[in-house]
Amino acid sequence: MPVGVMGLTGLPEHTPVSIPGYRIFSEIGRGGIATVYLAVQESLDRQVALKVMSPALAAEPNFSERFIREGRIVAQFSHPNIVTIYDIGVSDYHHYIAMEHIEGGSLNGRLEGPADPAWSLSVIEQIARALGYAHEKGFVHRDVKPENILFRSNDTAVLTDFGIAKSASSSTQLTSVGTIVGTPRYMSPEQAHGHEADPRSDIYALGVILYELLAGKPPFETPESLAVLYAHINTPIPSLPEDRHNLQPLVDTMMEKNPDDRVPDCATLIDLIHMAQQDRRFLRRYGDSGSPAGTSELTIPVEVAQSRATRLGESTRRGRAMLAISSIVVSAAVAAAWFGLYPSTSINAERIKADIVELLHRAQQVAGRKLLTPDARTRIPLRVENYPVPEAPPEIQINKDEDSQQIVALDINIEALRRDAEKLVREGRLIHPPGENALEIYQSILAVSPNDRSAQTGIQNIADQYLIFAQENTVARQFDAARTFIAQGLSAVPDHRGLLAYRQSLQQIVEADRAFNRAEEYYFGDRVPVDYRKAAQYYLQAAELGHAGAQTKIGICYANGYGVSASQEQAIRWFQRAASQGELIAQYNLSLGLTFGPNRNTQQAGVWAQKAAAQGYEPAYRLLSWMYKTGTGMPQSTKEYLKWGFKSAFSQLSSDEQVKVWEDALAEVSGEPTEDAAAATK
């Protein structure tokens, strides 16, 4: 809430700087280029942070232009995690920027030893959202560091100081080619080389900050700037403390030396952070004898990452829906690569081949002999089935020509009428078109023989079918069509209990869907600012009304602490309710929770993993393979372990990729080169 002049009593009223329209009270920060003062914008009685450039530097066009550029860049932004600019200008050689006054201090002031991992991930995610927004606008920050991350009074992290930000589309060169730009302690290797920075450079700096938060010290610490730059370019990333070791892959992939090997963008980084958050909540480490992946391997990290998929019967307007994607790791190398993390990007065929090679070696060990011969190279052992898509309900013809002859029941044989009615039912002509539909024929039979059981049953079946149509259209979110089918069914059987009950419950379903859509808007920031608390409230409202998708989402919120207090018990409860309604994501997450959570029930976990895998939910393939391999929740079975392992590997590849990876894997196991490899050696 803005504080007026009266709220600043006790502060000194006189400072060496005077900016018309602003009453300056005290200095609150000083840097090499500018000094920041606490002030009030008099026209609006608004408290601001007034950043005033050093007069000596203002005389240098290069510095003054850069200073004004900062204000103009940030003034274009409107994001909850980027500082707000109110005014920029020049007065008596004083270049100034009036911006939001952020009272909570900087991240640099909170670096007092290792920070809480959950809080650290939350801060990094918020700044990743800010950077992602700036990157989409075409700007690279180039100086992400703790001093430039501030906190509002509600602990929201805010990115500031775009003084050396660079527009990807700008031809203006404010620094010489080869000049090092940024702060050495947080500088990416490409910046240290004097090369052009891009969004991945900001991600590297954010990775350095994450390491510092988790370890309580920077990854490369020395008083000599050149030594720090050398370390960024050449020195391997240090290990995190043992109790934060499961976050090492996240830090490593943010701080890859080669930008091409780094997290490609902030949207992917946020998915990675969600995975890391889920990892810390759902998994616990085992001793050597109980480690799911063996004594020399990492425990199984789990991701409940958020992506979006098109809903049944809906256009792709909303983009992606929240899905849970897991990463089950069979070796430390695969763990570091975050196997299966990027479903929307190119597949790492080499990584999948390594999995297949391991499976083939195991198959040979079981058989006790060499199984693979050159002619096996064209025989892929197991392709992923194409699961059939449920057919849409039969289309009901509403408007057809009405020139069919009326059937006069009194003059026609009842048995012939019955056959005609059954034929029309098979053709889908239940109550339309007039004069040529099953309902009218059954009614004609009853006019002649009021107690005819077949006609009574036929009419009841027509109403039952319209109930099914209404239910299917409800699932497809075609609520108007569902209401129409209910009305048509009741025209056949006005006292049909199922239709009457469903008509009453449909309103509840519509309300649940409306709440779910509102939750999605707050969760993904569609037309409204992102607000996890409100999103969780609406998800919970829809979940309590029976919305299976909302039950899955509120389960994920409870698992991650998004907008609610983290609670594994509540997460499992909602996953169970959604899973019982057939939600594959919930079934998979429930299996993970029951396997690795505090209230373990591996037998039930195996049941839910099987259900999800049987319906083609691919992340469940790898989990099920591991279960059969280790005897966790499933009887130990090498055959099933290999079967589901192959399904997992091949499910990620196209048909052409399957053949190539299969050939390469066979060649590696058999020791015989492929044709391509043989040609390369000639």
SULPEVEN-V476372 format. One record per residue. N is the residue number from 1. PHI is phi in whole degrees, 0 to 359 (* if undefined). Layout:
# SULPEVEN-V476372
n:N phi:PHI
n:N phi:PHI
This chain:
# SULPEVEN-V476372
n:1 phi:*
n:2 phi:301
n:3 phi:253
n:4 phi:281
n:5 phi:300
n:6 phi:295
n:7 phi:278
n:8 phi:247
n:9 phi:298
n:10 phi:99
n:11 phi:271
n:12 phi:297
n:13 phi:266
n:14 phi:239
n:15 phi:227
n:16 phi:292
n:17 phi:252
n:18 phi:226
n:19 phi:240
n:20 phi:305
n:21 phi:91
n:22 phi:230
n:23 phi:256
n:24 phi:264
n:25 phi:247
n:26 phi:198
n:27 phi:276
n:28 phi:241
n:29 phi:185
n:30 phi:215
n:31 phi:229
n:32 phi:290
n:33 phi:252
n:34 phi:214
n:35 phi:243
n:36 phi:250
n:37 phi:243
n:38 phi:277
n:39 phi:213
n:40 phi:235
n:41 phi:282
n:42 phi:294
n:43 phi:295
n:44 phi:245
n:45 phi:50
n:46 phi:245
n:47 phi:289
n:48 phi:221
n:49 phi:259
n:50 phi:256
n:51 phi:264
n:52 phi:243
n:53 phi:287
n:54 phi:301
n:55 phi:302
n:56 phi:295
n:57 phi:284
n:58 phi:298
n:59 phi:287
n:60 phi:269
n:61 phi:305
n:62 phi:298
n:63 phi:289
n:64 phi:295
n:65 phi:295
n:66 phi:296
n:67 phi:297
n:68 phi:294
n:69 phi:301
n:70 phi:303
n:71 phi:299
n:72 phi:291
n:73 phi:297
n:74 phi:292
n:75 phi:297
n:76 phi:284
n:77 phi:270
n:78 phi:218
n:79 phi:213
n:80 phi:296
n:81 phi:250
n:82 phi:234
n:83 phi:302
n:84 phi:267
n:85 phi:262
n:86 phi:258
n:87 phi:197
n:88 phi:225
n:89 phi:178
n:90 phi:227
n:91 phi:218
n:92 phi:52
n:93 phi:69
n:94 phi:263
n:95 phi:279
n:96 phi:221
n:97 phi:228
n:98 phi:263
n:99 phi:224
n:100 phi:306
n:101 phi:273
n:102 phi:251
n:103 phi:272
n:104 phi:278
n:105 phi:81
n:106 phi:258
n:107 phi:297
n:108 phi:302
n:109 phi:286
n:110 phi:254
n:111 phi:276
n:112 phi:233
n:113 phi:89
n:114 phi:303
n:115 phi:267
n:116 phi:299
n:117 phi:301
n:118 phi:297
n:119 phi:295
n:120 phi:300
n:121 phi:296
n:122 phi:296
n:123 phi:297
n:124 phi:297
n:125 phi:297
n:126 phi:298
n:127 phi:290
n:128 phi:297
n:129 phi:295
n:130 phi:297
n:131 phi:295
n:132 phi:301
n:133 phi:297
n:134 phi:297
n:135 phi:297
n:136 phi:296
n:137 phi:280
n:138 phi:96
n:139 phi:241
n:140 phi:252
n:141 phi:291
n:142 phi:74
n:143 phi:212
n:144 phi:285
n:145 phi:202
n:146 phi:304
n:147 phi:297
n:148 phi:261
n:149 phi:245
n:150 phi:251
n:151 phi:230
n:152 phi:286
n:153 phi:296
n:154 phi:270
n:155 phi:76
n:156 phi:291
n:157 phi:278
n:158 phi:228
n:159 phi:269
n:160 phi:223
n:161 phi:59
n:162 phi:265
n:163 phi:299
n:164 phi:246
n:165 phi:298
n:166 phi:235
n:167 phi:277
n:168 phi:295
n:169 phi:263
n:170 phi:279
n:171 phi:264
n:172 phi:287
n:173 phi:247
n:174 phi:273
n:175 phi:231
n:176 phi:288
n:177 phi:300
n:178 phi:89
n:179 phi:286
n:180 phi:278
n:181 phi:239
n:182 phi:130
n:183 phi:255
n:184 phi:309
n:185 phi:298
n:186 phi:239
n:187 phi:269
n:188 phi:288
n:189 phi:302
n:190 phi:292
n:191 phi:292
n:192 phi:297
n:193 phi:282
n:194 phi:85
n:195 phi:274
n:196 phi:294
n:197 phi:273
n:198 phi:225
n:199 phi:307
n:200 phi:293
n:201 phi:293
n:202 phi:296
n:203 phi:295
n:204 phi:300
n:205 phi:300
n:206 phi:294
n:207 phi:295
n:208 phi:298
n:209 phi:295
n:210 phi:299
n:211 phi:301
n:212 phi:298
n:213 phi:296
n:214 phi:283
n:215 phi:265
n:216 phi:82
n:217 phi:201
n:218 phi:293
n:219 phi:293
n:220 phi:232
n:221 phi:235
n:222 phi:201
n:223 phi:291
n:224 phi:269
n:225 phi:300
n:226 phi:296
n:227 phi:292
n:228 phi:294
n:229 phi:298
n:230 phi:299
n:231 phi:295
n:232 phi:300
n:233 phi:279
n:234 phi:240
n:235 phi:275
n:236 phi:300
n:237 phi:291
n:238 phi:295
n:239 phi:278
n:240 phi:283
n:241 phi:304
n:242 phi:304
n:243 phi:284
n:244 phi:240
n:245 phi:298
n:246 phi:289
n:247 phi:266
n:248 phi:301
n:249 phi:301
n:250 phi:295
n:251 phi:298
n:252 phi:300
n:253 phi:285
n:254 phi:281
n:255 phi:250
n:256 phi:302
n:257 phi:295
n:258 phi:272
n:259 phi:304
n:260 phi:293
n:261 phi:266
n:262 phi:275
n:263 phi:306
n:264 phi:288
n:265 phi:200
n:266 phi:288
n:267 phi:297
n:268 phi:294
n:269 phi:301
n:270 phi:297
n:271 phi:299
n:272 phi:299
n:273 phi:296
n:274 phi:301
n:275 phi:297
n:276 phi:296
n:277 phi:297
n:278 phi:293
n:279 phi:305
n:280 phi:287
n:281 phi:263
n:282 phi:268
n:283 phi:249
n:284 phi:227
n:285 phi:280
n:286 phi:250
n:287 phi:288
n:288 phi:303
n:289 phi:286
n:290 phi:247
n:291 phi:295
n:292 phi:302
n:293 phi:250
n:294 phi:96
n:295 phi:291
n:296 phi:258
n:297 phi:238
n:298 phi:282
n:299 phi:291
n:300 phi:277
n:301 phi:282
n:302 phi:235
n:303 phi:244
n:304 phi:249
n:305 phi:285
n:306 phi:256
n:307 phi:228
n:308 phi:235
n:309 phi:228
n:310 phi:289
n:311 phi:285
n:312 phi:301
n:313 phi:76
n:314 phi:237
n:315 phi:289
n:316 phi:273
n:317 phi:305
n:318 phi:274
n:319 phi:78
n:320 phi:252
n:321 phi:253
n:322 phi:291
n:323 phi:237
n:324 phi:257
n:325 phi:246
n:326 phi:254
n:327 phi:227
n:328 phi:261
n:329 phi:255
n:330 phi:256
n:331 phi:204
n:332 phi:297
n:333 phi:296
n:334 phi:293
n:335 phi:300
n:336 phi:295
n:337 phi:272
n:338 phi:55
n:339 phi:306
n:340 phi:78
n:341 phi:281
n:342 phi:252
n:343 phi:295
n:344 phi:263
n:345 phi:246
n:346 phi:295
n:347 phi:277
n:348 phi:275
n:349 phi:296
n:350 phi:297
n:351 phi:293
n:352 phi:292
n:353 phi:300
n:354 phi:299
n:355 phi:298
n:356 phi:296
n:357 phi:301
n:358 phi:299
n:359 phi:296
n:360 phi:294
n:361 phi:302
n:362 phi:296
n:363 phi:297
n:364 phi:293
n:365 phi:298
n:366 phi:295
n:367 phi:286
n:368 phi:73
n:369 phi:203
n:370 phi:282
n:371 phi:267
n:372 phi:259
n:373 phi:233
n:374 phi:304
n:375 phi:286
n:376 phi:279
n:377 phi:293
n:378 phi:264
n:379 phi:251
n:380 phi:286
n:381 phi:291
n:382 phi:204
n:383 phi:261
n:384 phi:287
n:385 phi:296
n:386 phi:270
n:387 phi:291
n:388 phi:294
n:389 phi:274
n:390 phi:303
n:391 phi:289
n:392 phi:288
n:393 phi:300
n:394 phi:307
n:395 phi:284
n:396 phi:268
n:397 phi:283
n:398 phi:268
n:399 phi:240
n:400 phi:237
n:401 phi:303
n:402 phi:256
n:403 phi:260
n:404 phi:288
n:405 phi:286
n:406 phi:291
n:407 phi:269
n:408 phi:262
n:409 phi:297
n:410 phi:294
n:411 phi:257
n:412 phi:236
n:413 phi:298
n:414 phi:299
n:415 phi:297
n:416 phi:294
n:417 phi:299
n:418 phi:297
n:419 phi:295
n:420 phi:298
n:421 phi:296
n:422 phi:296
n:423 phi:295
n:424 phi:295
n:425 phi:297
n:426 phi:297
n:427 phi:278
n:428 phi:85
n:429 phi:266
n:430 phi:276
n:431 phi:232
n:432 phi:225
n:433 phi:280
n:434 phi:304
n:435 phi:85
n:436 phi:213
n:437 phi:217
n:438 phi:294
n:439 phi:300
n:440 phi:296
n:441 phi:293
n:442 phi:299
n:443 phi:294
n:444 phi:294
n:445 phi:298
n:446 phi:292
n:447 phi:295
n:448 phi:274
n:449 phi:228
n:450 phi:302
n:451 phi:258
n:452 phi:296
n:453 phi:292
n:454 phi:294
n:455 phi:291
n:456 phi:299
n:457 phi:296
n:458 phi:299
n:459 phi:295
n:460 phi:298
n:461 phi:294
n:462 phi:298
n:463 phi:298
n:464 phi:300
n:465 phi:294
n:466 phi:292
n:467 phi:296
n:468 phi:296
n:469 phi:301
n:470 phi:298
n:471 phi:294
n:472 phi:296
n:473 phi:289
n:474 phi:294
n:475 phi:301
n:476 phi:279
n:477 phi:64
n:478 phi:262
n:479 phi:289
n:480 phi:296
n:481 phi:297
n:482 phi:299
n:483 phi:297
n:484 phi:297
n:485 phi:295
n:486 phi:298
n:487 phi:297
n:488 phi:293
n:489 phi:296
n:490 phi:289
n:491 phi:293
n:492 phi:276
n:493 phi:226
n:494 phi:300
n:495 phi:255
n:496 phi:296
n:497 phi:297
n:498 phi:296
n:499 phi:292
n:500 phi:297
n:501 phi:293
n:502 phi:290
n:503 phi:299
n:504 phi:288
n:505 phi:282
n:506 phi:300
n:507 phi:298
n:508 phi:295
n:509 phi:295
n:510 phi:297
n:511 phi:297
n:512 phi:296
n:513 phi:294
n:514 phi:296
n:515 phi:295
n:516 phi:297
n:517 phi:298
n:518 phi:295
n:519 phi:299
n:520 phi:299
n:521 phi:299
n:522 phi:288
n:523 phi:289
n:524 phi:261
n:525 phi:73
n:526 phi:274
n:527 phi:72
n:528 phi:224
n:529 phi:297
n:530 phi:300
n:531 phi:211
n:532 phi:296
n:533 phi:296
n:534 phi:293
n:535 phi:301
n:536 phi:296
n:537 phi:299
n:538 phi:289
n:539 phi:301
n:540 phi:295
n:541 phi:299
n:542 phi:292
n:543 phi:297
n:544 phi:292
n:545 phi:273
n:546 phi:99
n:547 phi:288
n:548 phi:296
n:549 phi:297
n:550 phi:293
n:551 phi:297
n:552 phi:295
n:553 phi:294
n:554 phi:291
n:555 phi:298
n:556 phi:293
n:557 phi:299
n:558 phi:294
n:559 phi:294
n:560 phi:256
n:561 phi:74
n:562 phi:276
n:563 phi:78
n:564 phi:220
n:565 phi:289
n:566 phi:302
n:567 phi:208
n:568 phi:294
n:569 phi:297
n:570 phi:294
n:571 phi:300
n:572 phi:297
n:573 phi:302
n:574 phi:286
n:575 phi:299
n:576 phi:297
n:577 phi:294
n:578 phi:290
n:579 phi:298
n:580 phi:293
n:581 phi:267
n:582 phi:93
n:583 phi:288
n:584 phi:295
n:585 phi:299
n:586 phi:293
n:587 phi:301
n:588 phi:294
n:589 phi:294
n:590 phi:297
n:591 phi:299
n:592 phi:296
n:593 phi:298
n:594 phi:286
n:595 phi:274
n:596 phi:243
n:597 phi:279
n:598 phi:292
n:599 phi:252
n:600 phi:289
n:601 phi:210
n:602 phi:293
n:603 phi:296
n:604 phi:294
n:605 phi:301
n:606 phi:297
n:607 phi:299
n:608 phi:289
n:609 phi:297
n:610 phi:298
n:611 phi:300
n:612 phi:295
n:613 phi:293
n:614 phi:296
n:615 phi:268
n:616 phi:87
n:617 phi:279
n:618 phi:298
n:619 phi:303
n:620 phi:287
n:621 phi:301
n:622 phi:290
n:623 phi:299
n:624 phi:294
n:625 phi:300
n:626 phi:295
n:627 phi:299
n:628 phi:291
n:629 phi:293
n:630 phi:261
n:631 phi:73
n:632 phi:266
n:633 phi:78
n:634 phi:219
n:635 phi:296
n:636 phi:299
n:637 phi:208
n:638 phi:295
n:639 phi:300
n:640 phi:289
n:641 phi:300
n:642 phi:292
n:643 phi:302
n:644 phi:285
n:645 phi:295
n:646 phi:296
n:647 phi:300
n:648 phi:297
n:649 phi:294
n:650 phi:283
n:651 phi:294
n:652 phi:267
n:653 phi:241
n:654 phi:286
n:655 phi:301
n:656 phi:296
n:657 phi:294
n:658 phi:302
n:659 phi:297
n:660 phi:296
n:661 phi:294
n:662 phi:297
n:663 phi:299
n:664 phi:296
n:665 phi:293
n:666 phi:298
n:667 phi:298
n:668 phi:294
n:669 phi:287
n:670 phi:276
n:671 phi:79
n:672 phi:253
n:673 phi:289
n:674 phi:286
n:675 phi:300
n:676 phi:297
n:677 phi:293
n:678 phi:296
n:679 phi:295
n:680 phi:291
n:681 phi:271
n:682 phi:282
